[in-house]
Amino acid sequence: MSTRDLRKWLADAEEGGDVLRVGGAHWDVELGTIVDIFMERIGRPALLFDKIVGYPEGYRVLANVLTSTERVATTLGMPRETGKMDLVRKWKALYSAPRLIPPAQVSGAPVEGNIMRGPAVDLSKFPAPRWHELDGGRFLGTGCLVIMRDPDSDLVNVGCYRVQYHDEKTAGIMITRGRHGDAIMRKYWARGEACPVVVTLGQDPLLLMMAGVQIPVGISEFDFAAGIYGQPVEVVTGELTGLPIPATAEIALEGHIPPDQVHDEGPFGEWTGYYASPGKQQPIIAVERVLHRDNPIILGVIPGLPPNDNSYFVGLLGSGAVWDQVEKAGIPGITGVWEHEVGGGRMWLTLSIKQLFPGHAKQAGMVAAASGMGGYANRVVVVVDEDIDPTNLEAVVWAISTRTDPREDLEVIRRCWSSPLDPMSYPSPLHNFNSRMIIDACRPWERRESFPPVAKAAPHLRAETVRKWPELFAKIGLRQD
């Protein structure tokens, strides 16, 4: 197979000293607790669990995968040293003008190395963790792909939705109302049909990233990912569903989501850092066929108190998407966008702008709050001047503290699209609204020339001084330009 896979990603990360191997952890909470501790600081190594208690050697779980800017950059094929805002700009360019390559059919794929059908299907074979002690069960799918085909347009959609282990032949699936997967599923149900679905439990993390962010409407995530690869995503066709299955996936579950069967699902600690959505009845996946590689790896990209593995990459890529969408809505002068990691990559959005006209800052904030990527589960949108680094939360809070007049610069938008995972959304699962705040933290337009100057060394003086004292500043990680 020429397409990258999880094993190639793992080998590259190990070569760079970015993976730790852990043997003998228990699948029930212990494994998840280890991951939680590692996720407390962005940039720590990924974790490869083997010899998991109760399972044979070789049945592995890989976690803490996309919790560093370096690993996100290399997964996208960018240099390891790519900085946050450079990564956002590069993703904005990819998002704005994607190169699309359709999948390529292959035979003899690694995922077909082992096949279980019908009565032989046994999901208990795989070490599904119970990640946190308040979780309502074991979750096979956290870093998974959920593959469906729209019955109207024939477009293949690839989403990332949580998948719970129920029994040997049944999994649960939770999809937030309004997501593409939910819309497709309900189209089949409206016709009185079960929704065909494939779930892969381990694959190249790039495919997971494409499934976890909103790419332009009408484009398949497989086609978009292939443009980044520069070659097609190689697939085999599911014999029960006709859906494309990545040829190098670790594990693939093929089955249907019936319209009239539900099962207790959750609760599950989610990307907001809370158990905001209680356990309740959710659709099931009737698994009829399982494919897996020898010594398969489950990709465990778990949520939790942000920043977390489930949301960190969403913030990086979502920032580029918001930037593109705001510009395409006709808002000029954007100099930076950042979906901050403390907000789970969605709830706190900062834009930096070069003010060009009265009302520019507030207009930019309101458009960002209603954009395709920025409009879901957002809570706060802050607009700052171009001298503020939007990735630097201390600088953003300083701008709010010193450039905002609450009487003039705050706006609240009500009844916006939220999520059942939002701890502040309305309690009914059918009415997931929230309110969001727009903060204009730019210098007032009418005072922008007379506003007090910042007490800080000028950029040219700073650069000259670092060049003059290279050994001194190297001790704190600064290098001359």
C-alpha positions, 0 to 999 in steps of 0.5 A: 500500500502506498497510502500512509497508515497508522503504523508509518505514523507511529514509526516516524514518531518513534524515530523522533523520540515522540512515543513511549511504550507502556506494557501491562496497563488495565483497560478499566480506567488505569489506561485512561488515567495514564493518558489523562496525566500525559494530556495535562501538558501539551507536547508530551509523547504519544503512548502505545499500550500493549500487553493490556490486561486481559488481552493478548500481546499485540492488541494495542491502543495508541493514545495522546496522539495529536497533543503537540503542534509538532505532531499535528504539523508532521501529520499534515506533511509540514516541517516539525518546527512549523509554528502555530500561526504558520500552521494556521496560515498553511491550513487556511491555504489548503482549506481555501483551494483544496486539491481533490483526488478521488479514492483508488480501489485496491485488492489484497489490502492489509485490513482484509487480513482477518475477517469475521462475518455474521455469527463469528463477529466478536467485538470483545476481541478488541481492548476497548478502554473505559477511559474515565471512572464516570464513563458509562461503559467501554468505548471502542471508537474515539479516534475513529472514522464513521463512514456513510454515503448520502443517499441523495448526492452519493457523497461519501461523508467521513465523520468522527463520532463516539462509538461505545461497545455494547456486546459482541455484535452491537455498538452504540453511536452518538452523533450531535444533531445537525452534524452531517452524519446525523443528517445522512442517517435520518435520510435513510430512516425517513425512507424506512431503511437502516443506514449503512455504515463503516467504522474504522478504529485505527487509521492514519491520524490525517484521516481522523483530522479530516473527519474531526473538522468541517471541510468545505461543503460537498467535498468528501474527506477522503478526496480532501485528504488525498490532496494533502497526500498527493495521491489517492486514499486506497480503499476496498469496498465493503461487501455489505454496504458498498462503502469505501474502507481505507485499505490500511485501516487497523480495524473496520466494523461494517454494519447498519444503524436501524431506525427503530433500535436504541440502547443506553449510551454514555455518559462519557467525559467529553471535549468541553471537560464535563459530563454535560450530556447524561447517559441516554438512549442512542442509536445502535450499530448492528455489526455484521462484518469485522475486518482487522489487521494482524496485531491491530491498533485502536486509535484512542483520541480521548476527550477530557479537560481541555486542552485534550487529544480530541480537540487540540488539532481542531483548534489549529485547523479550525482557526484556518477554516474560520479565517477563510470563511470570514474573508470569503464573507467580505471582511478584510484586514484579518491578520490572525485567527486562533481557536484557543485550546483552553476552550476545547478548540471551539468555545474561545475564538480570537481574531486579530485585525488591522482596523480599516473602518468604523465598526470593523472589529465588531463586524469581524467578530459577529461574522466569525461567531456565525461562520460555518466553523466558528458557529458551533458551540462557540461561547466567546469571540474576541477581536484584537488589534494586529499588535496582539498575538491571538495565540497568546492568551495572556496578551488577549486578556491584557487587550480585553482588560485595557482596550474594552469598555463594557458599555460599548464593546460587548454584544450578546447573540442569543439562541445560537447552535450549541451541543448536548456536550455544552454544560451551559446549553439548554437542558433539552437534547432537542434544543441545544441553544446557547448565547455567545459574547462578542468582545471588541478588544481593539483600540477605539476607532476614534482614538486609535491614533491618540491611544496611549502607546504600549510600554514595550521595547520597539520591534527593531530595538528588540531584534538589534539587542538579541543579535548583539547578545546572542549567547545571553538570549539563547539561554532563554530560547531566543535566537537572532533573526 
